[in-house]
Amino acid sequence: MPLDLTYVEPSNSAILVIDVQNDFVSGSLAVRDAEQIIDTINALLTLPFALKVATQDYHPINHISFARNHTGKKEFEMITIFPPAELVAKRKPEDERPLEALEQVLWPVHCVQDTFGVAFVDGLKHEGLEVVRKGSDVGIECYSAFEDPWGLTNTGLKDKLRNKEISNVFVVGIAGDYCVKSTALDAKKHGFRTFVIRDAVKSVSDEGTEWTEMTKAGVEIIDKAEELLTSKIFSQ
């Protein structure tokens, strides 16, 4: 299907570079072949987007998602987590989202604040990008660059996009089946036209179900970054 960029202009578009960090490329939670997308992302960053954002997983050492913080549990086991009571107490009365328990993967320790693993990888041209950090609350997992699944914390990304009058977001990075997917689904939910560039994304699993899920939600998939890099809209 030809790339449809109707109503897309550089002036109303943003690129979101998700979690291209040392631990996800070559560290404790490395995604296979993640280093292969860095040049493609750098090429996309040369385009004249009105806003360019890079996200970081930014966990405290005692984060709830780390297996080492759960006695008797092993990495990649599942547990059930609940919304932290102290944050629920601060929730706005008009927020009626359900606060059900969620299944949580227990990960190796990764992207700990102020460590080498949390830094952007060498080679990523991140200078000048606006940085959004997520997963900073000890009791909440936050795959999305917008907010946690319960909506108890948010990163400020939605306001950044609104303040720049962004209508279209282009999502790239790591990992396709976790943080990229969650970010794209939230972007669509918040009313942004949302594109994910397939050859600028790497996933943990080879199953590919994330692409079906995103497509069903109305996220538009661009198979090749070259389609965007050579488009008249971004090359004028």
C-alpha positions in Angstrom: 0.0 0.0 0.0 1.4 3.4 -1.0 2.4 5.7 1.9 -0.4 8.1 2.7 0.9 11.3 4.1 -2.3 13.3 3.6 -2.3 16.3 6.0 1.2 15.5 7.2 3.6 18.4 7.2 7.0 18.7 9.0 5.5 21.6 11.0 2.8 19.3 12.6 4.9 16.1 13.0 7.1 14.7 15.7 9.5 11.7 15.9 9.6 9.6 19.1 12.8 7.6 19.5 12.0 5.0 22.1 14.6 3.6 24.5 17.7 3.4 22.4 19.8 2.8 25.5 22.9 0.7 26.3 21.1 -1.9 28.3 18.6 -2.6 25.4 21.3 -2.7 22.7 24.3 -4.5 24.3 23.6 -4.7 28.1 21.5 -6.7 30.5 18.3 -6.7 28.5 19.7 -6.5 25.0 17.3 -6.9 22.1 18.7 -9.0 19.3 20.2 -7.0 16.4 19.1 -3.7 18.0 22.3 -2.0 16.9 21.2 -2.5 13.3 18.5 0.2 13.5 20.7 3.0 14.8 21.8 4.3 11.3 18.2 4.2 10.1 17.0 6.2 13.1 19.8 8.7 12.6 18.8 9.2 9.0 15.2 9.9 10.1 16.4 12.4 12.7 17.8 14.5 9.8 14.3 15.2 8.6 12.7 18.5 9.6 10.3 17.3 12.3 8.9 20.1 14.4 9.6 18.0 17.6 12.2 15.3 18.1 12.0 13.3 21.3 14.1 10.5 22.8 12.8 8.4 25.7 14.7 6.7 28.4 13.6 3.9 30.7 14.8 5.4 34.0 14.4 3.0 36.9 15.3 3.2 40.6 17.4 0.2 41.7 14.5 -1.2 43.7 12.0 -1.0 40.9 9.1 -3.4 41.0 9.9 -5.0 37.6 13.3 -6.3 38.6 13.3 -10.0 39.5 16.0 -9.4 42.2 13.6 -7.4 44.2 11.2 -10.3 44.6 12.4 -13.1 46.9 12.3 -16.5 45.4 11.4 -15.2 41.9 13.5 -15.7 38.7 14.0 -13.5 35.7 11.2 -13.6 33.2 8.7 -15.1 35.6 5.3 -13.4 35.9 3.8 -11.7 39.0 0.7 -9.7 39.6 1.1 -6.1 40.5 -1.4 -3.6 41.9 -1.7 0.2 41.7 0.3 1.8 44.5 -2.1 3.1 47.2 -0.3 6.4 47.7 -0.7 7.2 44.0 -4.3 6.1 43.9 -5.1 8.5 46.7 -3.9 11.3 44.6 -6.0 10.4 41.6 -8.3 13.0 40.2 -12.0 12.2 41.1 -13.0 12.4 37.5 -10.6 9.7 36.4 -12.7 6.6 36.1 -10.2 4.2 34.6 -10.3 0.8 36.2 -7.5 0.0 38.6 -7.3 -3.7 38.1 -4.3 -5.9 38.9 -1.9 -6.4 36.0 0.4 -9.2 35.0 4.1 -8.1 35.2 7.2 -9.7 33.6 10.1 -9.8 36.0 13.1 -8.4 34.1 16.9 -8.4 34.8 18.1 -5.2 36.4 18.2 -2.7 33.6 18.3 1.1 32.8 19.0 2.0 36.4 19.2 5.8 37.0 22.7 7.3 36.7 24.3 4.2 35.3 26.0 3.3 32.0 23.1 1.1 31.0 20.6 4.0 31.1 22.6 6.2 28.7 21.8 6.5 25.0 24.0 4.2 22.9 27.1 5.6 21.3 26.3 6.4 17.7 22.8 7.6 18.3 22.7 11.3 17.3 20.6 12.3 20.3 22.1 15.8 20.8 19.3 18.4 20.7 16.6 15.9 21.2 14.1 16.5 24.0 14.4 13.7 26.6 11.4 12.1 28.2 12.0 9.6 31.1 9.6 6.9 32.2 9.5 4.1 34.8 10.9 6.3 37.5 8.3 5.4 40.2 9.4 2.4 42.2 6.0 0.7 42.2 4.8 1.2 38.6 5.9 -0.3 35.3 5.6 2.2 32.4 6.2 0.9 29.0 4.5 3.8 27.3 6.3 7.1 26.8 3.0 8.8 27.8 1.8 7.3 31.0 1.5 4.1 33.1 -1.3 1.6 32.4 -3.4 3.0 35.3 -2.8 6.6 34.4 -1.5 7.4 37.8 1.7 9.0 36.5 2.5 10.7 33.2 5.7 11.9 31.6 4.5 15.2 30.2 4.9 13.9 26.6 1.3 14.6 25.6 1.6 18.2 26.7 4.9 18.6 24.8 3.1 17.4 21.7 0.1 19.6 22.2 2.1 22.7 22.9 3.9 22.2 19.6 0.6 21.7 17.8 1.7 18.3 16.7 -0.9 16.1 14.9 1.3 13.3 13.6 3.8 11.1 15.5 6.3 8.8 14.0 7.6 6.1 16.4 10.8 4.2 16.2 13.1 2.3 18.6 13.1 -0.6 21.1 11.3 -2.8 21.8 8.6 -3.2 19.3 6.5 -5.5 21.4 6.7 -3.5 24.6 7.6 0.2 24.8 7.2 1.0 21.1 3.8 -0.7 20.9 2.6 0.8 24.2 3.7 4.3 23.1 2.0 4.0 19.7 -1.2 2.7 21.1 -1.3 5.6 23.6 -0.5 8.2 20.9 -3.4 6.9 18.9 -5.7 6.9 22.0 -4.7 10.5 22.7 -5.8 11.6 19.2 -2.6 11.7 17.3 -2.2 10.2 13.8 0.4 7.6 14.6 2.9 5.9 12.4 5.4 3.2 13.3 8.4 2.6 11.0 9.0 -1.1 10.9 12.7 -1.2 9.8 13.5 1.3 12.5 12.2 -1.0 15.3 13.4 -4.1 16.9 11.3 -6.5 19.1 12.1 -9.0 21.8 9.9 -11.7 20.2 9.8 -12.8 16.6 6.1 -13.6 16.7 5.1 -10.2 15.3 1.7 -9.9 17.1 2.5 -6.3 18.0 2.1 -5.3 14.4 -1.3 -6.8 14.1 -2.4 -5.2 17.4 -1.2 -1.8 16.4 -2.8 -2.0 13.0 -6.1 -3.0 14.5 -5.9 0.0 16.8 -5.5 2.3 13.8 -1.8 2.8 14.0 -0.3 3.1 10.5 2.8 1.0 9.7 5.5 2.2 7.3 7.5 -0.8 6.2 10.7 1.1 5.1 12.1 4.3 6.4 13.2 5.1 2.9 9.6 5.8 2.1 9.6 8.7 4.5 13.2 9.8 3.7 12.4 10.2 0.0 8.9 11.6 0.4 8.4 15.0 -1.2 6.8 16.4 2.0 9.9 15.9 4.1 12.5 16.7 1.4 11.2 20.1 0.3 
